[in-house]
């Protein structure tokens, strides 16, 4: 409730309170109708005021709201540590001819038989901030900090909105993440597909980016310093320092990997003029033994023989750069939890304004629940992780599903229960008289 304090009018605040309470009490479906049913709001007002609230006030004030979320989450990261942000995209499958913004998108992580598949639905760019869990060292919990919907040029022209692709949307979310906390260092974790011209250019200088880049990308040493004047424009590129894949065939400059057994790393700096012109990068190449091609059904494919990592922070060690690359898998798990626990894309509305209002509402509520979890743990709460699933002995930190149930149990202890909509008044159920058959005769 403190996130939107002062950002909404009195009628909009009433609608937000009803929807927020229903979302916290919902178990399986996070649509608007069950939220109003669970809070008993249907006995007071109609659903239309909430639809208007989602379409106008909530969608127009979504960016100041994310700034409040980021400012409140920044103290959860210790002062000596760097805040980490991760951005990725996902497609929520849906159907309906009259839904605005539906299109077919290519999904790269397809099944084993089909490398690529197409999904019809809404494509979203999601941003998350990684927050440490002090009672469980080495474990983190992701906090939603931004959501935007990607629209293709034909959709943007029909909706009279500006056309922005996925990479500029992720870059804009990174800029919005760094504005509320200007004094805190920020580092972004990018995926391999984010290393493009649109996402690389225009990044804030205070937010270095790290991730993967193609193994055939060529780095150069930068333009040489001119000792004497000469005609023509100055050089923008320097001598080519090589690409990670040809570099793997050499024998000089390689060192043992700090974590992986049998792997070697090679570090160097250079400029990637095609993506980040004029900016110095630190590149790390990792080579392993050539894997055998095992076409066994149900097994994951082996790791590539050559992998390439990069970062714009030149002071990071090899262990930190490799750890950030491993943290990318946590983003994929967050996408799974987003659909399962936070109800992304479960709305039944068909208009564009309503969809960009209801999805950020769910993510703001998910951010508030994660923030409550961290505060609850800081107060000394005890988590019995093995009471419900004693067979899962490898679990150390609470899972997102357990955070949901812990929040729901705290609401029950506070006397907040969902209102059942299937019960009827007993006074209206008249019993049949004993002499029903003689009266019928």
Residue pairs with C-beta under 8 A, 6 or more apart in sequence:
1 17
1 20
2 72
3 65
3 68
3 69
3 72
3 364
3 367
3 368
4 13
4 16
4 61
4 65
4 68
4 364
7 61
7 64
7 65
7 68
8 16
8 57
8 61
9 57
11 49
11 53
12 53
12 57
12 58
15 49
15 50
15 53
16 53
16 58
16 361
18 35
18 36
18 39
18 41
18 50
19 32
19 35
19 36
19 50
19 53
19 54
19 361
20 361
20 365
21 35
21 38
21 39
21 416
22 34
22 35
22 36
22 37
22 38
22 39
22 41
23 30
23 35
23 343
23 361
23 362
23 365
24 365
24 369
24 407
24 408
24 411
24 416
25 35
25 38
25 39
25 408
25 411
25 416
25 417
25 418
26 34
26 35
26 38
26 343
27 408
29 343
29 346
30 342
30 343
30 346
30 362
31 343
31 346
31 347
31 348
32 47
32 50
32 51
32 54
32 347
32 348
32 349
32 358
33 47
33 348
36 42
36 47
36 50
37 419
37 421
38 418
38 419
38 421
39 418
39 419
40 419
42 421
51 349
51 354
53 357
54 349
54 353
54 354
54 357
54 358
54 361
55 351
55 353
55 354
55 357
56 353
56 357
58 357
58 358
58 360
58 361
59 353
59 354
59 356
59 357
59 360
62 356
62 357
62 360
63 176
65 360
65 364
66 145
66 146
66 176
66 360
66 364
67 176
67 179
67 180
68 180
69 143
69 144
69 145
69 364
69 367
70 129
70 145
70 176
70 177
70 180
70 181
71 180
71 181
72 371
73 129
73 131
73 143
73 145
73 367
73 371
74 83
74 180
74 181
74 184
76 131
76 132
76 143
76 371
76 374
77 83
77 131
77 132
77 184
78 132
81 132
82 185
82 186
82 187
83 129
83 130
83 181
83 184
83 185
83 186
83 187
84 129
84 130
84 186
84 187
84 188
84 189
84 324
84 327
85 127
85 128
85 129
85 130
85 145
85 174
85 177
85 186
85 187
85 188
85 189
85 207
86 127
86 128
86 129
86 130
86 142
86 188
86 189
86 327
86 328
86 330
86 331
86 334
87 125
87 126
87 127
87 128
87 146
87 170
87 173
87 174
87 188
87 189
87 190
87 194
88 125
88 126
88 191
88 331
88 332
88 335
89 123
89 124
89 125
89 126
89 150
89 166
89 170
90 123
90 124
90 126
90 335
90 338
90 339
90 344
91 105
91 107
91 119
91 121
91 122
91 123
91 124
92 121
92 122
92 124
92 339
92 344
92 345
93 119
93 120
93 121
93 345
94 102
94 120
94 121
94 122
94 345
95 102
95 120
96 102
96 350
98 350
99 350
100 155
100 158
100 159
100 350
100 351
100 352
100 355
101 122
101 149
101 151
101 155
101 159
101 352
101 355
102 120
102 121
102 122
103 120
103 123
103 152
103 155
104 118
104 119
104 120
105 118
105 119
105 120
105 121
105 123
106 116
106 117
106 118
107 116
107 117
107 118
107 119
108 115
108 116
108 193
110 116
110 117
111 117
112 297
121 345
122 149
122 345
122 355
123 149
123 150
123 166
124 147
124 148
124 149
124 150
124 344
124 345
124 359
125 146
125 147
125 148
125 149
125 150
125 166
125 169
125 170
125 173
126 144
126 146
126 147
126 334
126 335
126 338
127 144
127 145
127 146
127 147
127 170
127 173
127 174
127 177
128 142
128 143
128 144
128 145
128 331
128 334
129 142
129 143
129 145
129 177
130 140
130 141
130 142
130 143
130 327
130 330
131 140
131 141
131 142
131 143
131 370
131 374
132 139
132 140
133 139
133 140
133 141
133 374
133 377
133 397
134 377
134 378
135 377
136 396
136 397
139 396
139 397
140 330
141 370
141 373
141 374
141 397
141 403
142 330
142 331
142 334
142 370
143 367
143 370
143 371
144 342
144 363
144 364
144 366
144 367
144 370
145 173
145 177
145 367
146 173
146 176
146 177
147 359
147 360
147 363
148 169
148 172
148 173
149 355
149 356
149 359
150 164
150 165
150 166
150 169
151 159
151 161
151 163
151 164
152 163
153 163
156 162
156 163
156 164
157 163
159 352
161 352
164 172
165 198
167 194
167 196
167 198
167 199
168 198
168 199
170 190
170 194
170 199
171 198
171 199
171 202
171 203
174 186
174 188
174 203
174 204
174 207
174 209
175 204
175 207
177 186
177 207
178 186
178 204
178 206
178 207
182 206
185 206
186 206
186 207
187 207
187 208
187 209
187 210
187 313
187 324
188 207
188 208
188 209
188 210
189 210
189 211
189 324
189 327
189 328
189 331
190 199
190 209
190 210
190 211
190 212
191 211
191 212
191 328
191 331
192 211
192 212
192 213
192 214
194 211
195 211
195 212
195 213
195 214
195 217
195 275
195 310
196 275
197 274
197 275
200 209
200 275
200 276
201 275
201 276
201 277
203 209
203 312
208 311
208 312
208 313
209 311
209 312
210 309
210 310
210 311
210 312
210 313
210 316
210 321
210 324
210 325
211 309
211 310
211 311
211 324
211 325
211 328
212 307
212 308
212 309
212 310
212 325
212 328
213 272
213 275
213 283
213 308
213 309
213 310
214 308
215 243
215 244
215 245
215 285
215 304
215 306
215 307
215 308
216 243
216 244
216 245
217 243
217 244
217 272
217 274
217 308
218 240
218 242
218 243
219 240
219 241
219 242
219 243
219 268
219 270
219 271
219 272
219 281
219 283
220 237
220 238
220 239
220 240
220 241
220 270
220 271
220 273
221 238
221 239
221 240
221 241
221 270
221 271
222 238
222 270
222 271
222 280
223 234
223 235
223 236
223 237
223 238
224 235
224 238
224 239
226 234
236 273
236 277
236 278
237 271
237 273
238 271
241 268
241 270
244 283
244 285
244 306
244 307
244 308
245 306
247 266
247 285
248 285
248 287
248 305
248 306
253 266
253 268
254 264
254 265
254 266
254 287
255 264
255 265
255 266
256 263
256 264
256 265
257 263
257 264
257 265
257 286
257 322
258 265
258 318
258 319
258 322
259 319
259 322
260 286
260 288
262 288
262 289
263 286
263 287
263 288
264 286
264 287
265 284
265 285
265 286
265 318
265 322
266 284
266 285
266 287
267 282
267 283
267 284
267 285
267 318
268 282
268 283
269 280
269 281
269 282
269 283
269 314
270 280
270 281
270 283
271 277
271 278
271 279
271 280
271 281
272 279
272 281
272 310
276 312
279 312
280 312
280 314
281 310
281 311
281 312
282 310
282 311
282 312
282 313
282 314
282 316
282 321
283 308
283 309
283 310
284 308
284 309
284 310
284 318
284 321
284 322
285 306
285 307
285 308
285 309
286 306
286 307
286 308
286 309
286 322
287 305
287 306
287 307
288 303
288 304
288 305
288 306
289 305
290 305
291 302
291 303
291 304
291 305
292 302
293 302
294 302
309 321
309 322
309 325
311 321
311 324
337 400
337 401
338 344
338 366
339 345
340 400
340 401
341 366
341 400
341 401
341 404
342 362
342 363
342 365
342 366
343 362
344 359
344 362
344 363
345 359
347 354
347 355
347 358
347 359
349 355
349 358
369 403
369 404
369 407
370 403
372 407
372 410
373 398
373 403
373 406
373 407
376 406
376 410
377 383
383 398
383 402
383 406
385 395
385 396
385 397
385 398
385 402
386 392
386 393
386 395
388 402
389 395
398 406
411 417
433 439
